[in-house]
Amino acid sequence: MTRNEINEKLNEVFQDVFDDDSITVTDSTTAKDIEDWDSLAHLTLVGSIEEEFGIKFTLGEINSFKNVGEMMDSMEKHLSK
């Protein structure tokens, strides 16, 4: 799966979790950029991403994400296994 394909699918997950079809995430998107992205929404988002992509993040990975780009970097590593 290419990074562009990951981004497209990831956008759909974000739109679904936040119930907002106008959301478009980029590498630099952070929780500050999405109004309802709080700690509870973050847990829901991570769970939805893991389910949609068939991957499992470690707690260390989840805690280290500073933006969507870092999340996608980690996703690429998981998907290449």
Secondary structure as UniProt FT lines:
FT   HELIX           3..17
FT   TURN            18..19
FT   TURN            21..22
FT   TURN            27..28
FT   HELIX           31..33
FT   TURN            35..36
FT   HELIX           39..53
FT   HELIX           59..64
FT   HELIX           68..79
//
